[in-house]
Amino acid sequence: MFLQILSFLHNLTTMLFGIFISAFFLGTKQNFKNFCTLLSFSCFEGSLYICICFLLGTATTDRLYALIIHIPLILFLVLYYEYSALSSCISVCSAYLCCQLSNWIGLLALALTGAPWCYYAIRILTTLATFFLLCTYACHTTEAIFAKEKRELCIIGFLPCAYYIFDYACTKLSDLLYSGNQTIIEFMGFVFCISYLSFLFVYFREYENRQEIKQYSDLVEMRLSSIQKEIEQVRKSEQMLAILRHDMRHHLNIILTQLRHDNTQQAIDYIREISNAYDDTMITSYCKNEMVNSVISIYQSRFSDKGIALDCSISIGANLSCPDTAVCTILSNALENVMHALEKTKLKDKRASLLMFQKRNHLLFQIENPIEQIPKFVDGMPVSSQKGHGIGVKSIAFYVDQLNGTYHFSVSEHSFILKIII
């Protein structure tokens, strides 16, 4: 009787473990409401299992365990919690794989003691301990893992799903695992090998992406630092201009004095000196936003140095609906791309246009420049075959996505057009 009670408790804890962990692995919140929901579903599953046991017997019911427990659990996760079918299947198979920990420890206890009650008792305790550890330390990680794209999910779920199929085919539905067949014994080694190679492939791709992102981040930081320094120079120029304007009366008095004493040449030289000082502080006001105005002024100067015309039509206020730094980063990357593109062309009329305006809480950009060859597009973004190129485009896409905006690259009548809404 005692052994039957332990066996029943073992089956109950294993079923509850599988149902709760399958849901928690996917990111189901561990709160009172979900505990009650999952417990109610467990009662339904348990009642269904007991009814089928009375009708078909324990041996047949164990063979149908996947149809009675696992498939309804997958449907429940998909229909009630609205998780994807693929991630739900992988989660259930992963929870099933975690049950093998208590199975192995229970078999070890049975081998050491020879007492069946010890097998069930150890399995129950191990299942409870495993449940606590997974809920406390693993479920936050698995939630992020099972939210990945289908391609990555297939690689992640290959091992638990393969083990699930193998275990059912070789132990529940047949005795192939215990038949001594060499192919069956070595099968799991083959599965582990495939899983390991797949993991290495994914890890290598992720490592490459991280390295590229790191290089890109370093470059963006360098650009931002450069822009900040140039903005400081512009501010210093504005301060110098204010001083010069304040001292204008004194300058005029000095010139008047020189002219009264017929020192015409000295007056001319003094006027030229003042003129040069004003040239160094020449700042065009494009808009009321100080940082955006500084960035455009800086790039207008760079464009002029390279013989490129930049036509600007700016209509924005002093305060933007998104951080000034992010807007300036997007703008500087876009202008940098245009400058490099026009610099390499053999066109006689090198001219670009920049349009910026605010509409309600949105900021709209349009940058256009002529091109000689139509670039290749992949997923709506222009790509370059030259190594190290294309970082500016990724930067624009990254920052626009961060601001929940939209971007659109296109070509129209041999003009490259970038439109951004943030």
C-alpha positions in Angstrom: 0.0 0.0 0.0 2.8 2.4 1.0 4.6 1.6 -2.3 1.4 2.4 -4.3 1.0 5.7 -2.6 4.6 6.6 -3.4 4.1 5.6 -7.0 1.0 7.7 -7.3 2.7 10.7 -5.7 5.7 10.2 -8.1 3.4 10.2 -11.1 1.5 13.2 -9.8 4.6 15.3 -9.2 6.1 14.3 -12.5 2.9 15.4 -14.4 2.7 18.7 -12.4 6.4 19.3 -13.0 6.0 18.8 -16.8 2.9 21.1 -17.1 4.2 23.9 -14.9 7.8 23.9 -16.2 6.6 23.8 -19.8 4.6 27.0 -19.2 7.2 28.8 -17.1 9.9 28.0 -19.7 8.0 30.0 -22.2 7.7 33.0 -20.0 4.4 32.5 -18.2 4.4 34.6 -15.1 4.7 32.7 -11.8 1.8 34.4 -10.1 -1.3 33.2 -8.3 -3.6 33.4 -11.3 -1.4 31.3 -13.5 -0.7 28.8 -10.7 -4.5 28.3 -10.4 -4.9 28.1 -14.2 -2.2 25.5 -14.6 -3.4 23.5 -11.6 -6.9 23.4 -13.0 -5.5 22.2 -16.3 -3.5 19.6 -14.4 -6.7 18.3 -12.7 -8.3 17.9 -16.1 -5.3 16.1 -17.5 -5.1 13.9 -14.4 -8.8 13.0 -14.5 -8.5 12.1 -18.2 -5.5 9.9 -17.5 -7.3 8.1 -14.7 -10.4 7.5 -16.8 -8.3 6.1 -19.7 -6.5 3.9 -17.2 -9.8 2.3 -16.1 -10.8 1.8 -19.7 -7.6 0.6 -21.3 -5.3 -0.4 -18.5 -2.1 1.1 -17.2 0.3 -0.3 -19.8 -1.7 0.9 -22.8 -2.3 4.3 -21.1 1.4 4.8 -20.5 2.0 4.2 -24.3 -0.6 6.8 -25.0 0.8 9.3 -22.5 1.9 11.7 -25.2 -1.6 11.8 -26.7 -3.3 12.2 -23.3 -0.9 14.7 -21.6 1.6 16.3 -24.0 -0.5 17.1 -27.1 -3.3 18.7 -25.0 -0.6 20.6 -23.1 0.8 22.0 -26.3 -2.6 23.0 -27.6 -3.3 24.6 -24.2 -0.1 26.7 -24.4 -0.9 27.7 -28.0 -4.6 28.5 -27.6 -4.8 29.8 -24.1 -1.4 31.5 -23.6 -1.0 32.2 -27.3 2.6 31.0 -27.6 3.8 29.7 -31.0 3.3 26.0 -31.8 7.1 25.5 -32.4 8.2 27.1 -29.1 5.4 25.2 -27.2 6.6 21.9 -28.6 10.2 22.6 -27.7 9.3 23.7 -24.2 7.3 20.5 -23.6 10.2 18.4 -24.9 12.6 20.3 -22.8 10.5 19.8 -19.7 10.4 16.1 -20.5 14.2 16.0 -20.8 14.5 17.7 -17.4 12.5 14.8 -15.9 15.4 12.5 -16.7 17.4 14.0 -13.9 15.1 12.6 -11.3 14.9 9.3 -13.2 18.6 8.8 -13.2 19.0 9.7 -9.6 16.1 7.4 -8.6 17.7 4.5 -10.6 21.0 5.2 -8.8 19.2 5.1 -5.4 17.5 1.8 -6.4 20.8 0.3 -7.5 22.4 1.2 -4.2 19.6 0.2 -1.9 17.5 -2.3 -3.8 14.4 -0.8 -2.2 11.6 0.3 -4.7 10.2 2.8 -2.1 13.6 4.5 -2.1 13.4 4.9 -5.9 10.0 6.7 -5.7 10.9 8.8 -2.7 14.2 10.0 -4.2 12.4 10.8 -7.5 9.8 12.8 -5.8 12.4 14.8 -3.8 14.6 15.3 -6.9 11.6 16.5 -8.9 10.6 19.1 -6.3 14.2 20.3 -6.0 14.6 20.5 -9.8 11.3 22.4 -10.1 12.5 25.0 -7.5 15.9 25.5 -9.1 14.5 25.8 -12.6 11.8 28.3 -11.5 14.3 30.4 -9.6 17.3 30.4 -11.9 16.4 29.1 -15.4 13.0 30.3 -16.5 14.1 33.9 -17.1 16.8 32.7 -19.5 14.5 30.2 -21.3 11.9 32.9 -21.8 14.4 34.9 -23.9 15.6 31.7 -25.7 12.1 30.5 -26.7 11.3 34.0 -28.1 13.9 33.7 -30.8 13.4 33.3 -34.5 12.2 29.9 -36.0 15.7 29.1 -37.4 17.4 29.5 -34.1 14.5 27.7 -32.3 14.9 24.7 -34.5 18.6 24.4 -33.6 17.9 25.0 -29.9 15.0 22.5 -29.8 16.7 19.8 -31.9 18.3 17.9 -29.0 15.2 17.8 -26.6 12.9 16.9 -29.4 15.2 14.2 -30.8 15.5 12.8 -27.3 11.8 12.8 -26.8 11.1 10.9 -30.0 14.0 8.5 -29.3 12.8 7.8 -25.7 9.2 7.2 -26.7 10.2 5.0 -29.7 12.7 2.9 -27.9 11.3 2.6 -24.3 7.6 3.5 -24.3 6.4 2.0 -27.6 9.0 -0.7 -27.8 12.0 -2.3 -26.1 14.6 -1.4 -28.7 16.8 0.4 -26.2 17.2 -2.8 -24.1 17.6 -5.1 -27.1 21.3 -4.5 -27.3 21.1 -3.2 -30.9 24.3 -1.2 -31.5 22.6 1.3 -33.8 20.1 2.2 -31.2 22.7 2.5 -28.4 24.9 4.9 -30.5 21.9 7.0 -31.7 22.0 9.5 -28.9 25.7 10.0 -29.4 24.9 10.9 -33.0 22.2 13.3 -31.8 24.6 15.0 -29.4 27.2 15.4 -32.1 24.7 17.1 -34.5 23.4 19.3 -31.7 27.0 20.3 -30.7 27.9 21.2 -34.3 24.7 23.2 -34.7 25.5 25.0 -31.5 29.0 25.9 -32.7 27.6 27.2 -35.9 25.1 29.5 -34.2 27.6 30.6 -31.6 30.1 31.5 -34.3 27.5 33.5 -36.2 26.5 35.3 -33.0 30.1 36.0 -32.2 30.7 37.6 -35.6 27.6 39.7 -35.2 28.7 40.9 -31.8 32.1 41.8 -33.2 30.6 43.7 -36.0 28.2 45.5 -33.6 31.2 46.3 -31.3 33.2 47.8 -34.2 30.2 49.8 -35.3 29.5 51.1 -31.8 33.1 52.2 -31.5 32.9 54.0 -34.8 29.6 55.7 -33.8 31.2 56.8 -30.5 34.1 58.3 -32.4 31.8 60.1 -34.7 29.7 61.4 -31.8 32.9 62.6 -30.0 34.0 64.4 -33.2 30.6 66.1 -33.6 30.6 67.2 -30.0 34.0 68.7 -30.4 32.9 70.5 -33.6 29.8 71.8 -31.8 32.0 73.2 -29.1 34.0 75.0 -31.8 30.8 76.4 -33.2 29.7 77.6 -29.7 33.1 79.3 -29.3 32.7 81.0 -32.6 29.3 82.2 -31.6 30.8 83.7 -28.4 33.6 85.3 -30.4 31.0 86.8 -32.8 29.0 88.2 -29.9 32.2 89.9 -28.6 33.0 91.3 -32.0 29.5 92.7 -32.4 29.8 94.3 -28.9 33.2 95.8 -29.9 31.9 97.1 -33.2 31.5 100.7 -32.0 35.1 100.7 -30.8 36.3 99.4 -34.2 34.4 102.1 -36.1 35.8 104.8 -33.9 39.4 103.5 -34.5 38.7 103.4 -38.3 37.2 106.9 -38.2 40.3 108.2 -36.3 42.6 106.7 -38.9 40.7 108.3 -41.7 40.7 111.7 -40.1 44.5 111.5 -39.8 44.7 110.4 -43.5 46.0 107.0 -42.5 44.0 105.4 -45.3 46.1 102.3 -45.7 46.1 101.6 -41.9 42.3 101.9 -41.9 42.0 99.5 -44.9 44.3 97.0 -43.1 42.2 97.2 -39.9 39.0 96.7 -41.9 40.5 93.5 -43.5 41.6 92.3 -40.1 38.0 92.6 -38.7 36.6 91.0 -41.9 38.8 88.0 -41.4 37.7 87.7 -37.8 34.1 87.7 -38.9 34.7 85.1 -41.6 36.0 82.7 -39.0 32.8 83.0 -37.0 30.4 82.8 -40.0 27.5 80.5 -38.9 24.4 80.0 -41.0 21.2 79.6 -39.1 19.2 76.7 -40.5 16.8 76.0 -37.7 16.1 76.9 -34.0 17.6 73.6 -32.7 21.1 74.3 -31.7 22.6 70.8 -32.1 20.9 70.2 -35.5 22.0 73.6 -36.7 25.6 72.9 -35.6 25.7 69.5 -37.4 24.3 71.0 -40.6 26.8 73.9 -40.4 29.7 71.4 -39.9 28.7 69.3 -42.9 27.9 72.3 -45.1 31.5 73.3 -44.5 32.8 69.8 -45.3 30.7 69.6 -48.4 32.0 73.0 -49.6 35.6 71.9 -49.1 35.0 68.9 -51.4 33.2 70.9 -54.0 29.7 69.5 -53.2 26.6 71.7 -52.9 24.2 71.0 -50.1 20.7 72.5 -50.5 18.9 72.6 -47.2 15.2 73.2 -46.4 14.8 73.0 -42.6 11.7 73.7 -40.7 11.9 72.4 -37.1 11.6 74.0 -33.7 14.0 74.2 -30.8 12.5 71.2 -29.0 12.3 67.9 -30.8 10.0 64.9 -30.0 13.1 62.6 -29.6 16.6 63.0 -28.1 18.7 65.6 -29.9 21.8 63.2 -29.8 20.0 60.4 -31.6 18.6 62.8 -34.3 22.1 64.3 -34.8 23.6 60.8 -35.1 21.1 59.8 -37.8 21.6 63.1 -39.6 25.4 63.0 -39.5 25.5 59.4 -40.7 23.1 60.2 -43.6 25.1 63.3 -44.6 28.4 61.4 -44.3 27.1 58.6 -46.6 26.0 61.2 -49.1 29.3 63.1 -49.0 31.3 59.9 -49.5 29.0 58.8 -52.3 29.3 62.1 -54.2 33.0 62.3 -53.6 33.6 59.1 -55.5 31.4 60.0 -58.5 32.6 61.6 -61.7 29.5 63.8 -62.0 30.1 67.4 -62.8 27.2 68.7 -60.8 27.7 67.3 -57.3 24.7 68.4 -55.4 22.6 66.9 -52.6 19.4 68.1 -50.9 18.3 67.9 -47.3 14.7 68.4 -46.2 13.7 68.3 -42.6 10.4 69.3 -41.0 8.2 68.6 -38.0 4.6 67.4 -38.2 2.8 67.1 -34.9 5.0 64.8 -32.8 7.0 63.4 -35.7 10.2 64.5 -37.4 10.6 63.8 -41.1 13.9 63.6 -43.1 14.4 63.4 -46.8 18.0 63.3 -48.2 18.6 63.0 -51.9 21.7 62.8 -54.1 22.5 61.7 -57.7 24.1 58.3 -58.4 25.9 56.8 -61.4 25.1 53.1 -60.6 22.0 51.7 -58.9 23.1 49.9 -55.7 22.0 46.4 -54.8 19.2 46.2 -52.2 18.7 43.4 -49.7 15.6 43.5 -47.5 15.0 47.1 -48.6 18.5 48.3 -47.6 21.4 49.1 -49.9 24.4 46.8 -49.5 28.0 47.2 -50.5 30.3 44.4 -51.7 33.3 46.4 -50.3 34.5 45.3 -46.9 34.0 47.8 -44.1 31.3 49.7 -46.1 27.6 49.9 -45.1 28.1 50.7 -41.4 26.5 54.1 -41.9 23.3 52.5 -43.3 23.3 50.0 -40.3 23.7 52.9 -38.0 20.8 54.8 -39.4 18.6 51.7 -39.3 19.7 51.0 -35.7 18.9 54.4 -34.3 15.7 54.8 -36.2 14.5 51.4 -34.9 15.5 52.5 -31.4 13.2 55.5 -31.7 10.4 53.3 -33.1 10.6 55.2 -36.4 10.6 54.1 -40.1 13.1 54.4 -42.9 12.9 53.9 -46.6 15.8 53.7 -49.1 14.9 54.0 -52.8 16.2 55.0 -56.2 14.2 57.3 -58.6 15.6 58.6 -61.9 19.2 58.1 -60.9 18.7 59.7 -57.6 19.2 57.9 -54.3 16.6 58.9 -51.8 16.4 58.3 -48.0 13.2 59.0 -46.1 13.0 58.8 -42.3 10.1 59.4 -40.0 10.7 59.4 -36.2 
